[in-house]
Structure formats: C-alpha cells, structure tokens
Amino acid sequence: MEPKLNELSEAIKAGRRKEAKLATEELLAAGVAPEEVMSALSAGMDDVGRRFKANEIFVPEVLVAARAMQTSMNLLEPVLLSVGSEPEHTVVIGTVEGDLHDIGKNLVAMMVKAANFKVVDLGTNVSPDAFIAALREHRAAVIGLSALLTTTMPAMRRTVELIRESGVAVKVMVGGAPITQQFAQEIGADGYAPDAASAVDEAKRLIARTAA
Ligand code: B12
C-alpha cells in the first residue's frame, strides 16, 4: 500500500481533494491502519508548510491543501473512533485568541478522541473566558491550547494565567509550531507535546499525575 500512501501525500500537497478522498477510501478499505494514513496526510502537509515558508507557494495553495487534508480527516475520524468504550475523561481544546490555524489542533483533537477521551473542540480564536466557561461546563481533566503564531504566544500565556486565577482545577497542555518545552514551563503550563501522537501520551501522563 506504500504507493497509495504516497499518492495520498501527493494529493494533499497539490490540494487535489477528490484524489485525496479516493486514496483515503481505498487505503481504509484495504485495511491500512488509520494512524498510517494519518502519517501520509501529515507528510503532505509538512511539505506544504515548508514550501509556504520558502515563499514557493502562497495562502490559496495552502488553503486548498488544508481542505483536502480535512476531507481525508473526516473519513478517518469514524474509523479511529470505532474502537473504545465510554470515555472517562474530557479534554477541552482550542486555538488561542487571535490565531486561526487549526490543522494541527484538529489532528491533536482527533488522536486524543481516538485514545478514548471525550473532546470538546472550541475551534479557533478562542478567548480565555470561553476556555474557562467550557472547562467549568464540561469538568475537563485536561485543556489543550494551540498557537501557531509567535504573535499569539502572549495570548497563550494570558489564557494560562486566567485559568489559574479562575481556580478551575485542570491540567494545561500546550503545543503548536512555535511552542517549546521551555516556553510551556515559563508560562506555567503543566505539559507540552511537539506532535499529535505525543499529545495523547502527555494527556495520559497529566491525568495519571492528577490521580496519584
Ligand atoms: C496552513 C497555514 C496557514 C493557513 C491556516 C489554515 C488552517 N485552517 O489552519 C492560513 C493560510 C489561513 C494561514 C494564515 C496565516 N498564517 Co499561517 N501557516 C500555515 C502553515 C503553512 C502550516 C501550519 C500547519 O497547519 N501545519 C501542519 C500541522 C499538522 O502542524 P502544526 O500546526 O505545527 O501542529 C502539530 C504540532 O505543532 C502539534 N500541535 C499543534 N497544536 C497543538 C496543541 C496542543 C495542545 C499540543 C499538545 C500539540 C499541538 O501537533 C500538531 C500535529 O502533529 C504554517 C507554516 C508551518 N510550517 O508551520 C504557516 C505559519 C504558521 N503562518 C504564518 C503566518 C505569518 C500567517 C499569517 C499571519 C499570514 C498572513 N500574512 O495573512 C496568517 C495568520 C492568520 C491568523 N490570524 O491566524 C507563519 C507564522 C510566523 C510566526 N513566526 O509567527 C508561518 C510559520 C509561515 C511562515 N511565514 O513561516 N496560515
């Protein structure tokens, strides 16, 4: 199935939605693990990121690639979720105020859901108040904050501060391309993960720590 996986990566890079959909359907029908399909999607999107950074492509190309990726992710989600029993813990997730990037956050949400957590996804450009209201409403064990812009890193810091001030007991996990372990520590977050797979491990680690 290697060629089909490559075909999927290529379809994402070129933003060919129908092709991406078809390749995803074929891979899933052939019994390829959804995690493997997801890696092919990420590889395609990584390349898009690199070329955007190098000014080889521009916003419209990035958007069509993102849309193709979302189409595939919609097909993957039910497969990832078909295992698993009643979720025990809730994770609230969202992109911080001022930031509209959601591809990485969506990947994290999907992987966390697949690991049998209930996920409340607040979307992008989420104010600290909206995060805090959702934490109260859903009694979340963990909150995941995403930021992709250096200019929205202060909003992440502020969100963590306000969560702490609100007195809500929750473990805060942060991530996004400009975020580092050091920044996470600096702003008083409980955890950091560099990618969607390690975000799942990190959420589990934080919950185990709460229980201990
Ligand atoms: C796609 C994209 C866009 C799309 C977003 C579409 C969407 N629906 O998300 C569009 C075109 C809209 C966009 C707009 C802008 N963008 Co943009 N964008 C990107 C791009 C190319 C890819 C980001 C991406 O999706 N990567 C793929 C995903 C899978 O990776 P990821 O997000 O890093 O997520 C992974 C990890 O970080 C982690 N993770 C992510 N979130 C979380 C959360 C938690 C809790 C955890 C644990 C982990 C975690 O796990 C994820 C999965 O493995 C990056 C370049 C890059 N290489 O990063 C620029 C980039 C982020 N954008 C950039 C800029 C400047 C902008 C704009 C200001 C451009 C403009 N002039 O208009 C606007 C800002 C809009 C706004 N207010 O937010 C800059 C930021 C520079 C900086 N230092 O701040 C970048 C780095 C490009 C560059 N110039 O180098 N962008």
Boltz pocket constraint, residues with backbone or C-beta under 6 A from the ligand:
constraints:
  - pocket:
      binder: B
      contacts: [[A, 42], [A, 45], [A, 46], [A, 48], [A, 49], [A, 50], [A, 52], [A, 53], [A, 59], [A, 62], [A, 63], [A, 66], [A, 98], [A, 99], [A, 100], [A, 101], [A, 102], [A, 103], [A, 104], [A, 105], [A, 107], [A, 108], [A, 143], [A, 144], [A, 145], [A, 146], [A, 147], [A, 148], [A, 149], [A, 150], [A, 151], [A, 173], [A, 174], [A, 175], [A, 176], [A, 177], [A, 178], [A, 192], [A, 193], [A, 194], [A, 195], [A, 196], [A, 197], [A, 199]]
      max_distance: 6.0
